[in-house]
Amino acid sequence: MAATTEIAPVAEQNRELRNRALVRGWLYVVLLVLFAIVMVGGATRMTGSGLSITEWKPIHGVVPPLNQAEWQEEFEKYQQIPQYQQINKDMTLDEFKGIFWWEWAHRLLARGVGFLVAIPLVFFWVTRRLESRLKPRLIGLLVLGGLQGAIGWWMVASGLSERVSVSQYRLATHLTLACIIITAVAYIARGLAPYSDPPAQRSTQRFAGIMVLLILVQIYLGALVAGLHAGLTYNTWPLMDGAIIPDDLFLLDPAWLNLFENPKTVQFVHRMFAYTVLIIALWHALSTVRSAPGSTHARRAWVLFVLIVGQAAIGVATLLLQAPIDVALTHQAFAMVVLIFATAHWRGTKGAYPLETEVVVRS
């Protein structure tokens, strides 16, 4: 008995393709909102606003202070934490409102994206517009979103008792999980898109996946730099502190602690890993051209390399200018662009998800 593929009627396939287009469009909207959350989160960090709301109220916290008494109450809570007592002791109520709104907007967007995922998911599920393979993936997105909310508060809590800012470990964890969620959404959405080229060789697929992993690691390292304010020091390039490999990289004991808590070492590692990602991206582009010349996969590998070059240039500008907020946020935004494109390229090397209306039968 040989296995053959029986193709469902054209009308049934067209219906599945229309459903895919609807789900894909919804996921792209989710992706856009996630991008906005990351950017508002970056602005919140750079304006020193992340500790302005000292309580986690997932439901009640949607409503901001509505009168002078409520504003004063929020301000008094902020006055109890070290950041106010050691850094912002001269802050006025009006100045407090400025940092409050950044954090409130960040939390509101984070709550909103939960509804943006959950409500359409229920609709598509109930109306049978979801393919079976998508259901566990989309449920997984909801679980990751809930976990991200908890990690966000875990991060904020690190700056409410002893520190004047949040832990760089927790900041890096929070941003990296956000990027993993963005990667998952982009990957699923791209798998629902039609493709003109056949899937690439398995080696190319693996290489494209490795690129995504490397970019995620580099974003994690960048978050450590941000958490330690390491970008405000050693603002020269290509040399760092007058050398290619500067001294005093391993002052702390044990030595591994320098990779996370020594600002000089953290910035150095971020620089070196950026060069590594750039070289591997070039290798990936050349390798893909050799294995699939003239294909969409090869063209996208080159686009990815160019994007990474652009991101490196923005990173250098951020360093030389001592991280002004507009340039630093551009660096963060472009990191998200690079990550999303790399993910789409990775999924593209695999081709679209098979249609469920194609069934294998025995003859």
C-alpha positions as CSV (number, residue, x, y, z in Angstrom):
1,M,0.0,0.0,0.0
2,A,1.6,3.3,-1.1
3,A,0.8,6.6,0.7
4,T,-0.7,9.3,-1.5
5,T,-1.9,12.8,-0.8
6,E,-5.5,13.6,-1.4
7,I,-6.1,17.3,-1.9
8,A,-9.3,18.7,-0.4
9,P,-11.8,20.6,-2.7
10,V,-10.6,24.1,-3.8
11,A,-13.4,25.8,-1.8
12,E,-12.2,24.2,1.4
13,Q,-8.6,25.1,0.8
14,N,-9.6,28.7,0.0
15,R,-11.5,28.9,3.3
16,E,-8.5,27.7,5.2
17,L,-6.3,30.3,3.4
18,R,-8.8,33.0,4.3
19,N,-8.8,32.0,7.9
20,R,-5.0,32.0,7.9
21,A,-5.0,35.5,6.6
22,L,-7.3,36.7,9.4
23,V,-5.2,35.0,12.1
24,R,-2.0,36.3,10.6
25,G,-3.4,39.8,10.5
26,W,-4.4,39.6,14.1
27,L,-0.9,38.3,15.1
28,Y,0.7,41.2,13.3
29,V,-1.4,43.6,15.3
30,V,-0.3,41.8,18.5
31,L,3.3,42.1,17.3
32,L,2.9,45.9,16.7
33,V,1.6,46.3,20.2
34,L,4.4,44.2,21.7
35,F,6.8,46.5,19.9
36,A,5.1,49.5,21.4
37,I,5.3,48.0,24.9
38,V,9.1,47.4,24.6
39,M,9.6,51.0,23.4
40,V,7.5,52.5,26.2
41,G,9.3,50.2,28.6
42,G,12.6,51.5,27.3
43,A,11.5,55.1,27.7
44,T,10.2,54.3,31.2
45,R,13.7,53.0,32.2
46,M,15.6,55.9,30.6
47,T,13.4,58.5,32.3
48,G,13.8,56.8,35.7
49,S,10.1,56.2,35.9
50,G,9.9,52.4,36.5
51,L,9.7,52.7,40.3
52,S,7.0,55.4,40.4
53,I,4.2,53.0,41.0
54,T,5.1,51.0,44.1
55,E,2.3,48.5,44.1
56,W,1.1,45.8,41.8
57,K,-2.6,46.1,41.2
58,P,-3.4,44.1,38.0
59,I,-7.1,45.2,38.0
60,H,-7.4,48.3,40.2
61,G,-4.2,49.7,38.8
62,V,-5.9,50.4,35.5
63,V,-7.5,53.6,37.0
64,P,-4.9,56.4,37.6
65,P,-5.2,59.0,40.3
66,L,-8.3,61.1,39.6
67,N,-7.9,63.9,42.1
68,Q,-5.4,65.8,44.1
69,A,-5.8,63.6,47.2
70,E,-5.1,60.4,45.2
71,W,-2.1,62.0,43.5
72,Q,-0.7,62.9,46.9
73,E,-1.3,59.4,48.2
74,E,0.7,57.9,45.2
75,F,3.5,60.5,45.7
76,E,3.7,59.6,49.4
77,K,4.1,55.9,48.6
78,Y,7.0,56.8,46.2
79,Q,8.6,58.9,48.9
80,Q,9.1,55.8,51.0
81,I,11.5,54.1,48.6
82,P,15.3,54.6,48.3
83,Q,15.1,56.1,44.8
84,Y,13.2,59.1,46.1
85,Q,15.1,59.4,49.4
86,Q,18.6,59.2,47.8
87,I,18.1,60.7,44.3
88,N,14.8,62.5,43.9
89,K,14.4,64.1,47.3
90,D,13.7,67.6,45.7
91,M,11.0,66.2,43.3
92,T,7.7,68.1,43.2
93,L,4.3,66.5,42.8
94,D,4.1,67.7,39.2
95,E,7.5,66.1,38.4
96,F,6.3,62.9,40.0
97,K,3.3,62.9,37.7
98,G,5.7,63.0,34.7
99,I,7.4,59.7,35.7
100,F,4.2,58.2,36.9
101,W,2.5,58.4,33.5
102,W,5.3,56.6,31.8
103,E,5.1,53.6,34.1
104,W,1.3,53.7,34.1
105,A,1.2,53.7,30.2
106,H,3.7,50.8,30.2
107,R,1.5,48.7,32.5
108,L,-1.7,49.7,30.7
109,L,-0.3,48.5,27.4
110,A,0.9,45.3,29.0
111,R,-2.6,44.6,30.4
112,G,-4.2,45.5,27.0
113,V,-2.1,43.1,25.0
114,G,-3.4,40.3,27.2
115,F,-7.0,41.1,26.1
116,L,-5.8,41.6,22.5
117,V,-4.5,38.0,22.5
118,A,-7.2,36.3,24.6
119,I,-10.4,37.8,23.1
120,P,-9.6,37.1,19.4
121,L,-8.2,33.7,20.4
122,V,-11.6,32.7,21.9
123,F,-13.4,34.1,18.8
124,F,-11.2,32.2,16.3
125,W,-11.4,29.1,18.4
126,V,-15.2,29.1,18.8
127,T,-15.8,29.9,15.1
128,R,-13.4,27.1,14.1
129,R,-11.0,29.3,12.3
130,L,-7.9,27.9,14.1
131,E,-5.9,25.0,12.8
132,S,-5.2,22.3,15.4
133,R,-1.5,23.0,15.4
134,L,-2.0,26.6,16.3
135,K,-4.1,26.1,19.5
136,P,-1.3,24.9,21.8
137,R,1.1,27.5,20.4
138,L,-1.4,30.4,21.1
139,I,-2.3,29.1,24.5
140,G,1.5,29.1,25.2
141,L,1.6,32.8,24.2
142,L,-1.0,33.6,26.8
143,V,0.9,31.7,29.5
144,L,4.2,33.5,28.5
145,G,2.3,36.8,28.7
146,G,1.1,36.0,32.3
147,L,4.6,35.0,33.3
148,Q,6.0,38.2,31.8
149,G,3.6,40.3,33.9
150,A,4.8,38.5,37.1
151,I,8.4,39.0,36.1
152,G,7.7,42.7,35.5
153,W,6.6,43.1,39.1
154,W,9.5,40.9,40.3
155,M,11.8,43.4,38.5
156,V,10.1,46.5,40.0
157,A,10.1,45.0,43.5
158,S,13.9,44.7,43.4
159,G,14.1,48.5,43.5
160,L,11.7,49.2,46.3
161,S,13.6,48.4,49.4
162,E,17.4,48.7,49.2
163,R,18.3,49.7,45.6
164,V,17.7,53.0,43.9
165,S,17.1,51.2,40.6
166,V,15.9,47.8,39.5
167,S,18.3,44.8,39.4
168,Q,20.1,44.4,36.1
169,Y,19.5,40.6,36.3
170,R,15.8,41.1,36.5
171,L,15.7,43.8,33.9
172,A,17.6,41.6,31.5
173,T,15.2,38.7,32.2
174,H,12.2,40.9,31.7
175,L,13.4,42.3,28.4
176,T,14.6,38.9,27.1
177,L,11.3,37.2,27.9
178,A,9.5,40.0,26.0
179,C,11.8,39.3,23.0
180,I,11.1,35.6,23.2
181,I,7.3,36.4,23.1
182,I,7.9,38.7,20.1
183,T,9.9,35.9,18.4
184,A,7.1,33.4,19.0
185,V,4.4,35.7,17.6
186,A,6.5,36.6,14.5
187,Y,7.4,32.9,14.0
188,I,3.8,31.7,14.1
189,A,2.5,34.6,12.0
190,R,5.1,34.0,9.3
191,G,4.4,30.3,9.2
192,L,0.8,31.2,8.1
193,A,2.0,33.3,5.1
194,P,2.3,31.9,1.6
195,Y,5.8,31.3,0.2
196,S,7.0,31.4,-3.4
197,D,10.3,29.5,-2.8
198,P,10.5,25.9,-1.5
199,P,12.0,25.3,1.9
200,A,15.8,25.8,2.2
201,Q,18.2,23.0,3.1
202,R,18.2,21.9,6.7
203,S,21.6,23.3,7.3
204,T,20.4,26.7,6.2
205,Q,17.3,26.4,8.4
206,R,19.5,25.6,11.4
207,F,21.9,28.5,10.6
208,A,18.9,30.9,10.4
209,G,17.7,29.6,13.8
210,I,21.1,30.1,15.3
211,M,21.0,33.7,14.1
212,V,17.8,34.3,16.1
213,L,19.4,32.8,19.2
214,L,22.5,34.9,18.9
215,I,20.4,38.1,18.5
216,L,18.5,37.2,21.7
217,V,21.7,36.7,23.6
218,Q,23.0,40.1,22.4
219,I,19.8,41.8,23.5
220,Y,20.2,40.1,26.9
221,L,23.7,41.5,27.1
222,G,22.5,44.9,26.1
223,A,19.9,44.8,28.9
224,L,22.7,44.2,31.4
225,V,24.5,47.2,30.0
226,A,21.4,49.3,30.4
227,G,20.7,48.0,33.9
228,L,24.2,48.9,35.0
229,H,24.2,52.2,33.1
230,A,27.4,50.9,31.6
231,G,26.9,52.8,28.3
232,L,27.6,56.1,30.1
233,T,31.3,55.2,30.6
234,Y,34.1,54.3,28.2
235,N,32.5,56.3,25.4
236,T,35.2,55.7,22.8
237,W,35.3,53.4,19.8
238,P,36.9,51.2,18.5
239,L,39.2,51.3,21.5
240,M,37.8,50.9,25.0
241,D,39.7,52.7,27.8
242,G,42.5,53.2,25.3
243,A,42.9,49.5,24.4
244,I,41.3,46.8,22.3
245,I,41.1,44.6,25.4
246,P,41.1,47.0,28.4
247,D,42.5,46.2,31.9
248,D,40.6,45.5,35.0
249,L,37.9,43.3,33.4
250,F,38.0,40.8,36.2
251,L,38.3,42.8,39.4
252,L,35.4,41.2,41.2
253,D,35.7,37.8,42.9
254,P,34.6,35.3,41.9
255,A,35.6,36.1,38.3
256,W,32.2,35.2,36.7
257,L,30.6,38.0,38.7
258,N,32.3,40.5,36.5
259,L,30.2,39.3,33.5
260,F,27.1,40.6,35.3
261,E,28.1,43.2,37.8
262,N,31.2,44.9,36.5
263,P,30.1,47.7,34.1
264,K,33.4,47.7,32.3
265,T,33.3,44.0,31.7
266,V,29.6,44.0,30.7
267,Q,30.1,46.7,28.1
268,F,33.2,44.9,26.8
269,V,31.3,41.6,26.4
270,H,28.4,43.4,24.7
271,R,30.9,45.0,22.2
272,M,32.7,41.7,21.5
273,F,29.5,39.7,21.0
274,A,28.2,42.4,18.6
275,Y,31.3,41.8,16.4
276,T,30.7,38.0,16.7
277,V,27.1,38.3,15.6
278,L,28.1,40.6,12.7
279,I,30.7,38.1,11.4
280,I,28.4,35.1,11.8
281,A,25.6,37.0,9.9
282,L,28.1,37.5,7.0
283,W,29.0,33.9,7.1
284,H,25.3,33.0,7.0
285,A,24.6,35.2,4.1
286,L,27.5,33.8,2.1
287,S,26.6,30.2,3.0
288,T,22.9,30.8,2.0
289,V,24.0,32.3,-1.4
290,R,26.1,29.2,-2.1
291,S,23.4,26.7,-1.1
292,A,20.4,28.6,-2.6
293,P,21.7,31.1,-5.2
294,G,19.1,33.6,-6.5
295,S,16.5,32.5,-3.9
296,T,14.4,34.6,-1.5
297,H,16.3,32.9,1.3
298,A,19.6,34.2,0.0
299,R,18.3,37.7,-0.5
300,R,16.8,37.8,3.1
301,A,20.1,36.5,4.5
302,W,21.8,39.5,3.0
303,V,19.1,41.9,4.2
304,L,19.6,40.5,7.7
305,F,23.3,41.2,7.5
306,V,22.7,44.8,6.4
307,L,20.2,45.3,9.2
308,I,22.8,44.0,11.7
309,V,25.4,46.4,10.3
310,G,22.9,49.2,10.7
311,Q,22.2,48.2,14.3
312,A,26.0,48.1,15.1
313,A,26.4,51.6,13.7
314,I,23.5,52.8,15.9
315,G,25.1,51.1,18.8
316,V,28.4,52.9,18.2
317,A,26.6,56.2,17.9
318,T,24.7,55.5,21.2
319,L,28.0,54.9,22.9
320,L,29.9,57.9,21.5
321,L,27.0,60.3,22.3
322,Q,26.7,58.8,25.9
323,A,23.3,57.3,25.3
324,P,20.9,60.3,24.8
325,I,17.4,59.0,25.1
326,D,16.4,59.4,21.4
327,V,19.5,57.6,20.1
328,A,19.3,54.9,22.8
329,L,15.6,54.2,22.1
330,T,16.4,54.1,18.3
331,H,19.0,51.4,19.2
332,Q,16.4,49.5,21.1
333,A,13.8,49.8,18.4
334,F,16.2,48.7,15.7
335,A,17.1,45.7,17.8
336,M,13.5,44.6,17.7
337,V,13.4,45.1,13.9
338,V,16.5,42.9,13.5
339,L,15.0,40.3,15.8
340,I,11.6,40.2,14.0
341,F,13.3,40.1,10.6
342,A,15.6,37.3,11.7
343,T,12.7,35.3,13.0
344,A,10.7,35.8,9.8
345,H,13.8,34.7,7.8
346,W,14.2,31.6,10.0
347,R,10.5,30.6,9.5
348,G,10.8,31.5,5.8
349,T,13.6,28.9,5.3
350,K,11.2,26.3,6.5
351,G,8.2,27.3,4.4
352,A,4.6,27.7,5.4
353,Y,2.8,25.4,7.8
354,P,1.2,22.6,5.7
355,L,-2.5,23.1,5.0
356,E,-4.7,20.9,7.2
357,T,-7.0,20.3,4.1
358,E,-4.2,18.2,2.7
359,V,-4.6,14.7,4.1
360,V,-2.6,11.6,3.6
361,V,-4.6,8.5,2.7
362,R,-3.6,4.9,1.8
363,S,-4.4,3.5,-1.6
